[in-house]
Amino acid sequence: MSQTEAHAHEALLGLGGNLEDPPARMSAALHLLQADDAVDVIAVSRLYRTPPWGKTDQDWFFNSCALVRTALDPQALLDACLSAERQLKRVRRERWGPRIIDIDVLTFADQTIDEDGLRIPHPHMHERAFVLLPLLDIAADLVVNGRSVSQWAARADASGIEIVSEDSNWWLDLA
């Protein structure tokens, strides 16, 4: 990241997909973000295979979370994530439906934002085991809505969720 560290903030991203080799797409997305001079990927969770949520008549998903340090503001970080999705050919067809890649900005520093198209912290992250289990790998002590990620994860239904990679280098190995 070429921007000065004094202007950098940490943010957590959630990544997922269930079409066309999701782990490769997630790896490519992280590499696209890392290539941005204003974004540095600091840590990545293990890779998880998770049952579909919301719309359950579709293939299982792969999910991961990443900690980034960025000189971008929250909206610009979201724009960078959406740009990566477009470069990887994401087409938005139906809510909670199948997708090639999905990148959500889960947190941005300690900010709370409620704007059209951008809500931070992500309003449902504490309810979804497919987000919480990867977050345990990189931000277990993060407090969201009054509880730590580890406390939320202990309450979440993690039925069927499988660890696919035993380390966080899975995204580098797919490069």
TORKOLGU-719742 format. One line per 10 residues: number of its first residue (from 1); their letters; for each residue x, z, y of N, C-alpha, C, CB. Coordinates in Angstrom, 1 decimal. Each point is the difference from the previous one (the first is absolute). Last residue first. Glycine has a CB too. Layout:
<recs>
NUM) A) X,Z,Y,X,Z,Y,X,Z,Y,X,Z,Y; ...
</recs>
This chain:
<recs>
175) ALDLWWNSDE) -3.1,-6.6,-18.9,0.5,-0.9,1.1,0.7,-1.2,-0.6,0.2,2.0,1.5; -1.9,2.0,-3.9,-0.9,-1.2,0.0,0.5,-1.0,1.0,-1.9,1.3,-0.8; 3.9,3.0,0.4,0.2,-0.7,-1.2,-0.7,-1.3,-0.1,0.4,2.2,-1.1; -1.2,0.9,4.6,1.3,-0.7,0.2,0.4,-0.8,-1.2,0.7,1.9,1.4; -4.6,0.7,-1.5,-0.2,-1.0,1.0,1.3,-0.8,0.3,-1.9,1.3,1.0; 1.8,2.5,-4.0,-0.7,-1.1,-0.6,-0.1,-1.2,1.0,-1.3,1.6,-1.4; 3.3,3.0,1.9,0.7,-1.2,0.2,-0.7,-1.2,-0.5,2.1,1.3,-0.1; -3.2,3.6,-0.3,-0.5,-0.7,1.2,0.7,-1.3,0.3,-0.6,2.2,0.9; -0.2,0.1,-5.9,0.7,0.3,1.2,-0.6,-0.9,1.1,2.1,0.5,-1.3; -3.9,-0.6,-3.1,0.5,1.4,0.1,0.8,0.3,1.2,0.0,0.0,-2.5
165) SVIEIGSADA) -4.2,-3.5,1.6,1.4,0.1,0.1,0.4,1.4,0.1,0.1,-2.2,1.2; -4.6,1.4,-2.1,0.6,-1.3,-0.5,1.5,0.0,0.1,-2.0,-1.2,0.7; -2.3,5.0,-1.1,1.3,-0.3,0.7,0.6,-1.2,-0.7,0.4,2.4,0.7; -5.8,-1.3,-0.5,1.2,0.0,-0.8,1.2,-0.3,0.9,-1.2,-0.8,-2.0; -4.4,2.5,1.9,1.1,-0.4,0.8,1.3,0.1,-0.8,-1.1,0.7,2.2; -3.4,0.7,-3.7,0.5,-1.3,-0.2,1.2,-0.5,0.7,-2.3,-0.4,-0.5; -0.3,4.5,2.5,-0.3,-0.5,-1.4,0.5,-1.5,-0.1,-2.0,1.6,-0.2; 2.1,2.0,3.9,1.0,-1.0,-0.3,-0.1,-0.6,-1.4,1.5,1.3,1.5; -4.3,1.6,2.5,-0.2,-0.5,-1.4,1.0,-1.1,-0.2,-2.4,0.6,0.0; 3.1,3.7,3.6,-0.4,-1.4,-0.2,-0.2,-0.4,-1.5,1.2,-0.6,2.1
155) RAAWQSVSRG) 0.6,4.8,0.0,-1.5,0.0,-0.1,-0.5,-1.4,-0.4,0.0,1.8,1.7; 4.7,-0.9,-1.0,-0.5,0.9,-1.1,-1.5,0.0,-0.2,2.0,1.4,0.5; 0.0,-3.9,3.1,0.2,-0.6,-1.3,-0.4,0.9,-1.2,1.9,-1.3,1.0; -2.0,3.0,3.5,-1.1,-1.0,-0.2,0.2,-0.7,-1.4,-0.1,-0.4,2.5; 3.4,3.4,-1.3,-1.2,0.7,-0.2,-1.2,-0.9,-0.2,0.9,1.8,1.4; 3.4,-3.6,-0.4,0.0,0.6,-1.3,-1.3,0.8,-0.3,2.5,0.1,0.1; -1.9,-2.0,4.2,-0.2,-1.0,-1.0,-0.1,0.5,-1.4,1.2,-1.6,1.5; -2.4,5.1,2.3,1.2,-0.8,-0.3,-0.5,-1.1,-1.1,1.6,1.9,0.5; -5.1,0.2,3.2,0.7,0.3,-1.3,1.2,-1.0,-0.2,-2.2,0.8,-1.0; -0.7,-1.0,4.9,0.1,1.4,-0.3,0.6,0.4,-1.3,-1.9,0.2,1.4
145) NVVLDAAIDL) 1.3,-4.8,0.3,-1.3,0.7,0.0,0.1,1.4,-0.5,-1.1,-2.2,-0.3; 5.5,0.2,-0.6,-1.1,-0.9,0.4,-1.3,0.8,-0.1,1.3,-2.1,-0.8; 4.5,2.9,0.5,-1.4,0.6,0.1,-0.9,-1.1,0.6,1.0,2.3,0.3; 3.8,-2.4,-3.4,-0.8,-0.5,1.1,-1.3,0.6,0.1,1.3,-2.2,-0.1; 2.0,2.8,-3.4,-0.3,1.0,0.9,-0.7,-0.4,1.3,2.0,1.1,-0.9; -0.5,-4.1,-2.7,-0.8,1.0,-0.6,-0.5,1.0,1.0,1.2,-0.4,-2.1; 1.2,-4.3,2.1,-0.5,0.8,1.2,-1.0,1.1,-0.5,0.2,-1.9,1.5; 2.1,-1.4,-4.4,0.8,-0.1,1.2,-0.4,0.9,1.2,0.4,-2.3,-0.7; -2.4,2.1,-3.9,1.4,-0.4,-0.3,0.9,0.1,1.3,-0.8,-1.5,-1.8; -4.0,2.1,1.8,0.7,1.2,-0.6,1.5,-0.3,-0.1,-2.1,0.7,-1.2
135) LPLLVFAREH) -0.9,-4.2,2.4,0.5,0.8,1.1,0.7,1.3,-0.5,-1.9,-0.9,1.4; -0.2,-2.0,-4.6,1.3,-0.6,0.6,0.5,0.9,1.2,-0.8,-2.3,-0.8; -3.3,3.8,-1.0,1.1,0.1,-1.0,1.3,-0.7,0.5,-1.7,0.1,-1.8; -2.3,-0.4,4.5,0.6,1.4,0.0,1.2,0.1,-1.0,-2.2,0.9,0.6; -0.5,-4.9,-0.2,0.8,0.2,1.2,0.8,1.3,-0.2,-1.6,-1.3,1.5; -1.5,0.2,-4.7,0.9,-1.2,-0.1,0.9,0.0,1.3,-1.6,-1.3,-1.4; -1.9,4.5,0.9,1.1,0.3,-0.9,1.0,-1.1,0.0,-1.4,1.5,-1.4; -2.2,-0.2,5.3,0.3,-1.0,-1.0,1.3,0.3,-0.7,-1.2,-1.7,1.4; -0.8,4.1,2.4,-1.1,-0.1,-1.1,0.4,-0.8,-1.1,-1.7,0.3,1.7; 4.2,0.3,2.5,0.0,1.3,-0.7,-1.0,0.0,-1.2,0.7,1.1,2.1
125) MHPHPIRLGD) -0.3,-4.9,0.9,1.2,0.1,-0.9,0.0,1.3,-0.8,1.2,-1.3,1.7; -4.5,-0.8,1.6,-0.3,0.4,-1.3,1.2,0.2,-0.9,-2.0,-1.3,0.2; 2.1,0.1,4.6,-1.1,1.0,-0.1,-0.3,0.4,-1.5,-0.9,-1.0,2.0; 5.7,-0.1,0.4,-1.0,-0.8,-0.7,-1.1,0.9,-0.4,1.7,-1.7,-0.8; 0.8,3.5,5.0,0.4,-0.3,-1.4,-1.2,-0.8,-0.6,1.5,2.0,-0.2; -1.8,-4.0,3.4,1.2,0.8,-0.5,-0.2,1.5,0.3,1.5,-2.0,0.3; -4.0,-3.3,0.0,-0.3,1.4,-0.1,1.2,0.7,-0.7,-2.5,-0.4,0.0; 0.9,-4.7,2.2,1.1,0.9,-0.3,-0.4,1.5,0.1,1.6,-1.8,0.9; -4.7,-2.0,-0.1,1.0,-0.6,-0.9,1.2,0.9,-0.3,-0.7,-2.1,1.0; -2.0,3.5,3.1,-0.5,-1.1,-0.8,1.1,-0.6,-0.8,-1.9,-0.4,1.6
115) EDITQDAFTL) 2.9,5.3,-0.4,-0.3,-1.2,0.8,-0.6,-1.0,-1.0,1.9,0.4,1.7; 0.3,4.6,-1.6,-1.3,-0.4,-0.5,-0.5,-1.2,1.0,-0.6,2.3,-1.0; 5.2,1.1,-0.5,-0.5,-1.1,0.7,-1.4,-0.4,-0.6,2.4,-0.8,0.6; 1.8,4.8,-0.5,-1.3,-0.3,-0.4,-0.6,-1.1,0.9,-0.3,2.4,-0.8; 5.7,-0.6,-0.6,-1.1,-0.5,0.9,-1.3,-0.1,-0.7,1.7,-1.3,1.2; 3.1,2.6,-2.3,-1.1,1.0,-0.1,-1.2,-0.4,0.8,1.8,1.8,-0.3; 1.4,-5.5,-1.8,0.5,1.3,0.6,-1.1,1.1,-0.2,1.4,-1.3,1.7; -3.5,-2.3,-3.6,1.0,-0.5,1.0,0.4,1.3,0.8,-0.9,-2.4,0.1; -1.9,0.8,-5.1,0.4,0.9,1.0,1.0,-0.6,1.0,-0.4,2.0,-1.5; -1.8,-4.8,-1.7,-0.6,1.3,-0.4,0.2,1.0,1.1,0.4,-0.5,-2.4
105) VDIDIIRPGW) -0.6,-5.0,1.9,0.8,1.0,0.7,-0.8,1.3,-0.2,0.9,-1.6,1.8; -1.0,-2.7,-5.3,-0.7,0.9,1.0,1.0,0.9,0.7,-2.1,0.0,-1.4; 1.7,-4.8,-1.7,0.9,0.9,0.6,-0.7,0.8,1.0,2.0,-1.5,-0.4; -2.7,-2.1,-4.1,-0.7,0.8,1.0,1.1,1.0,0.6,-2.3,-0.2,-1.1; 1.8,-4.6,-2.3,0.8,1.0,0.7,-0.9,0.7,1.0,2.2,-1.2,-0.4; -4.1,-1.8,-2.7,1.4,-0.3,-0.3,0.9,1.1,0.5,-0.4,-2.5,0.1; -4.9,3.2,-1.5,0.9,-0.5,1.1,1.4,-0.1,-0.5,-1.4,1.2,1.7; -4.4,0.1,-3.0,1.4,-0.5,-0.4,0.8,-0.4,1.2,-0.9,-0.7,-2.3; -2.9,3.8,3.8,0.0,-1.0,-1.0,1.5,-0.3,-0.4,-2.2,-0.9,0.8; 0.1,3.9,2.7,0.5,0.6,-1.2,0.1,-1.0,-1.2,-1.1,2.1,0.8
95) RERRVRKLQR) -1.4,-4.3,3.1,0.5,1.4,0.1,0.3,0.6,-1.4,-1.2,0.3,2.2; 1.5,-5.6,-1.4,-1.0,1.0,-0.2,0.7,1.4,0.1,-1.5,-1.6,-1.4; 3.9,-2.5,2.7,-1.3,-0.5,-0.4,-1.1,1.1,-0.1,1.2,-1.8,-1.3; 4.0,0.4,3.4,-0.9,1.1,-0.1,-1.4,-0.6,-0.3,1.3,1.4,1.6; 3.9,-3.0,-2.7,-1.2,-0.5,0.6,-1.0,1.1,-0.2,0.5,-2.4,-0.5; 5.2,1.7,0.3,-1.2,0.8,-0.2,-1.2,-0.6,0.7,1.4,2.0,-0.1; 3.5,-3.5,-0.4,-1.2,-0.8,-0.3,-1.2,0.9,-0.3,1.5,-1.7,-0.9; 3.1,2.7,2.6,-0.1,0.1,-1.5,-1.3,-0.6,-0.5,1.5,2.0,0.0; -0.6,-1.7,4.6,1.1,-0.8,-0.5,0.0,0.0,-1.6,1.3,0.6,2.0; -4.5,2.1,0.3,-0.3,-1.4,0.2,1.1,-0.9,-0.6,-1.3,0.5,2.1
85) EASLCADLLA) 2.0,4.2,-2.1,-1.1,-0.4,-0.9,-0.3,-1.5,0.1,-1.0,2.3,0.2; 4.1,-0.5,2.8,0.5,-0.1,-1.3,-1.0,-0.4,-1.0,1.7,1.7,0.6; -3.2,-0.9,3.7,0.8,-1.2,0.0,0.6,-0.2,-1.4,0.5,0.2,2.5; -2.7,3.8,-1.7,-1.0,-1.1,-0.1,0.7,-1.4,-0.1,-1.7,1.4,1.2; 4.4,2.4,-0.3,-0.6,0.1,-1.3,-0.9,-1.1,-0.3,0.2,2.5,0.1; 1.4,-2.1,4.3,1.1,-0.4,-0.9,-0.5,0.0,-1.5,1.7,0.9,1.7; -4.7,0.8,1.5,0.2,-1.5,0.2,1.1,-0.5,-0.9,-0.9,0.1,2.3; 0.4,4.5,-2.0,-1.1,-0.5,-0.8,0.0,-1.6,0.1,-1.4,2.1,0.5; 4.6,0.1,2.1,0.3,0.2,-1.4,-1.1,-0.6,-0.9,1.3,2.1,0.6; -2.1,-2.0,4.0,1.0,-1.1,-0.3,0.5,0.2,-1.5,0.7,-0.1,2.4
75) QPDLATRVLA) -3.6,3.4,-0.6,-0.7,-1.3,-0.1,0.9,-1.2,-0.4,-1.6,0.8,1.7; 3.5,3.6,-1.0,-0.9,0.0,-1.2,-0.7,-1.4,-0.1,-0.3,2.4,0.2; 4.9,-2.6,2.3,-1.1,0.9,0.1,-1.0,-0.2,-1.1,0.3,0.0,2.5; 5.1,-0.9,-3.1,-1.3,-0.6,0.4,-1.0,1.1,0.3,0.5,-2.0,-1.4; 3.9,2.6,-0.3,0.0,0.1,1.4,-1.3,-0.6,0.5,2.5,-0.1,0.1; -1.4,2.5,-5.1,-0.2,-1.2,0.8,0.0,0.3,1.5,-1.4,-0.8,-1.8; 2.2,2.4,-3.8,0.3,0.5,1.4,-0.1,-1.3,0.8,1.5,1.9,-0.7; -4.0,-0.5,-4.2,0.8,-0.9,0.8,0.3,0.7,1.3,-1.0,-2.0,-1.0; -0.8,2.8,-4.4,0.3,0.6,1.2,0.9,-0.9,0.8,-0.2,2.3,-1.0; -3.5,-3.3,-3.2,1.3,-0.1,0.6,0.0,0.8,1.3,0.3,-2.3,-1.0
65) CSNFFWDQDT) -3.3,1.6,-4.0,0.1,0.3,1.4,1.4,-0.1,0.5,-2.0,1.6,-0.3; -1.4,-3.8,-3.9,1.2,0.7,0.3,-0.1,0.4,1.5,1.4,-1.3,-1.7; -4.3,-1.3,-2.9,0.1,0.7,1.3,1.3,0.7,0.2,-2.4,0.3,-0.1; -0.8,-4.1,-3.0,1.3,0.6,0.1,0.0,0.6,1.4,1.2,-1.6,-1.7; -5.8,0.4,-1.5,0.9,-0.2,1.2,1.4,0.6,-0.3,-2.0,0.1,1.5; -2.2,-2.2,-4.8,0.7,1.1,0.5,0.9,-0.3,1.1,-0.2,1.1,-2.3; -4.0,-4.4,1.4,1.3,0.5,-0.6,0.5,1.2,0.6,0.5,-2.4,-0.5; -5.8,1.8,0.8,1.2,-0.9,0.4,1.2,0.6,-0.7,-1.0,-0.7,2.2; -3.7,2.7,-1.3,0.0,-1.1,-0.9,1.1,-1.1,0.3,-2.5,0.4,-0.3; 1.4,3.8,2.9,0.7,0.2,-1.2,0.0,-1.1,-1.0,-0.6,2.3,0.3
55) KGWPPTRYLR) 0.3,-0.8,5.1,-0.6,-1.1,-0.8,0.8,0.0,-1.3,-0.6,-1.4,2.1; 1.5,5.3,0.1,-1.0,-0.6,0.9,-0.8,-1.1,-0.8,1.4,0.5,2.0; 3.4,0.4,-3.8,-0.8,1.0,0.7,-1.0,-0.7,0.9,1.9,1.6,-0.1; 1.5,-2.6,-4.6,-0.6,-0.5,1.2,-0.9,1.1,0.6,0.0,-2.3,-0.8; 4.2,3.8,-2.1,-1.3,-0.7,-0.3,-0.6,-0.4,1.4,-0.3,1.4,-2.1; 5.7,-1.1,1.4,-1.2,0.8,0.3,-1.3,-0.8,-0.3,1.3,1.3,1.8; 4.6,-0.8,-2.1,-1.1,-0.9,-0.4,-1.3,0.9,0.0,1.5,-1.5,-1.4; 3.5,2.0,4.2,-1.1,0.5,-0.8,-0.9,-1.1,-0.4,0.2,2.2,1.1; 5.2,-1.2,0.8,-1.1,-0.9,-0.1,-1.0,0.5,-1.0,1.5,-1.9,0.6; 1.9,4.9,2.7,0.0,-0.7,-1.3,-1.2,-1.0,0.1,1.1,2.0,-1.3
45) SVAIVDVADD) 0.5,-0.9,6.0,-0.4,0.8,-1.1,0.2,-0.8,-1.3,-1.7,1.2,1.4; 4.6,-1.6,3.2,-1.1,-0.6,-0.7,-0.3,0.8,-1.2,0.7,-2.3,0.8; 2.2,2.6,4.3,-0.3,0.5,-1.3,-1.2,-0.8,-0.6,1.0,2.3,0.5; 1.1,-3.7,3.6,0.8,1.3,-0.2,-0.2,0.4,-1.5,-0.2,0.7,2.4; -0.3,-5.4,0.8,-0.6,0.7,-1.1,1.0,1.1,-0.4,-1.2,-2.1,-0.8; 0.5,-0.2,5.7,1.0,0.3,-1.1,-0.7,0.8,-1.1,1.9,0.1,1.7; -2.9,-3.4,3.1,-0.5,0.7,-1.1,1.1,0.2,-1.0,-2.3,-0.9,0.3; 2.6,-1.8,3.7,-0.6,1.3,0.5,-0.5,0.8,-1.1,-0.6,-1.2,2.1; 2.5,-3.2,-2.7,1.1,0.8,0.6,-0.6,1.4,0.5,1.1,-2.1,0.7; -2.9,-0.9,-4.9,-0.3,0.2,1.4,1.0,1.0,0.6,-2.5,-0.4,-0.4
35) AQLLHLAASM) 2.5,-0.5,-4.2,0.7,-1.0,0.7,-0.3,0.0,1.5,-0.1,-1.4,-2.0; -2.1,4.3,-1.2,1.4,0.4,0.2,0.8,-1.0,0.9,0.0,1.2,-2.2; -4.4,-2.2,0.8,0.0,1.0,1.0,1.4,0.5,0.4,-2.2,0.8,-0.8; 1.7,-3.9,-2.7,-0.4,-0.6,1.3,0.0,1.0,1.1,-1.4,-1.7,-1.2; 2.2,3.2,-3.2,1.1,-0.7,0.5,-0.3,-0.7,1.4,0.8,-0.4,-2.4; -4.2,2.7,0.1,0.9,0.9,0.5,1.3,-0.7,0.6,-0.9,1.7,-1.7; -2.4,-4.4,-0.4,-0.5,0.6,1.3,1.0,1.0,0.6,-2.3,-0.3,-0.9; 3.2,-1.5,-3.4,0.2,-1.0,1.1,-0.5,0.5,1.3,-0.2,-1.8,-1.6; -0.5,4.4,-2.1,1.4,0.0,0.3,0.3,-1.0,1.1,0.5,0.6,-2.4; -4.9,-0.4,0.8,0.3,1.2,0.7,1.5,0.1,0.4,-1.9,1.1,-1.2
25) RAPPDELNGG) 0.5,-4.7,-1.5,-0.6,-0.2,1.4,0.3,1.3,0.8,-1.8,-1.5,-0.9; 3.0,1.6,-3.6,0.9,-1.0,0.7,-0.5,-0.2,1.4,0.5,-1.1,-2.2; -3.1,3.9,-0.7,1.3,0.6,0.4,0.9,-1.0,0.7,-0.3,1.5,-2.0; -4.0,-3.2,0.6,0.0,0.9,1.1,1.3,0.7,0.3,-2.3,0.4,-0.5; 0.5,-4.8,-2.1,1.2,0.8,0.0,0.2,1.0,1.2,1.0,-1.9,-1.3; -5.2,-0.7,0.9,1.2,-0.8,0.1,1.3,0.9,0.1,-1.4,-1.8,1.1; -2.9,4.7,-0.3,0.1,-1.5,-0.3,1.4,-0.5,0.1,-2.4,-0.2,0.8; 0.8,4.7,0.4,-0.3,-0.2,-1.4,-0.1,-1.4,-0.4,-1.2,2.1,0.1; 3.3,1.9,3.9,-0.6,-1.3,-0.3,-0.3,-0.1,-1.5,1.3,-1.0,1.9; 1.1,4.4,2.5,-0.7,-0.2,-1.2,-0.4,-1.5,-0.2,-0.8,2.4,0.1
15) LGLLAEHAHA) 3.3,1.9,3.3,0.0,-1.4,-0.4,-0.7,-0.1,-1.4,2.2,-0.4,1.2; -1.4,3.8,3.5,-0.6,-0.1,-1.3,0.0,-1.5,-0.4,-1.4,2.1,0.2; 4.4,1.1,3.6,-0.8,-1.2,-0.4,-0.5,0.1,-1.4,1.3,-1.4,1.6; 0.8,4.7,2.8,-0.2,-0.2,-1.5,-0.9,-1.2,-0.2,0.4,2.5,-0.4; 3.3,-0.9,4.5,-1.4,-0.4,-0.4,0.0,-0.1,-1.5,-0.4,-1.2,2.2; 3.7,3.0,2.3,-0.2,-0.2,-1.4,-1.5,-0.2,-0.2,2.0,1.5,-0.6; 1.1,-2.8,5.1,-0.9,1.0,-0.6,-0.1,-0.3,-1.5,-1.4,0.1,2.2; 4.9,-1.2,2.4,-0.5,-0.3,-1.4,-1.0,1.1,-0.4,2.1,-1.2,-0.6; 0.8,0.7,4.6,-1.3,-0.5,0.2,-0.7,-0.3,-1.3,0.7,-1.0,2.1; 3.8,2.7,-1.8,-0.7,0.9,0.8,-1.5,-0.5,0.2,2.1,0.6,1.2
5) ETQSM) 1.3,-3.2,-3.5,-0.7,1.0,-0.8,-0.8,1.0,0.8,1.8,-0.2,-1.6; -0.9,-5.0,3.1,0.7,1.3,0.0,-0.8,1.0,-0.8,1.0,-0.4,2.2; -1.1,-4.8,-3.5,-0.5,0.9,1.1,0.7,1.3,-0.1,-2.3,-1.2,0.1; 2.9,-2.1,-3.4,0.9,-0.1,1.1,-0.4,0.8,1.2,0.5,-2.3,-0.8; -0.8,2.6,-4.8,-0.9,0.0,1.2,0.9,0.0,1.2,-1.9,1.2,-1.2
</recs>
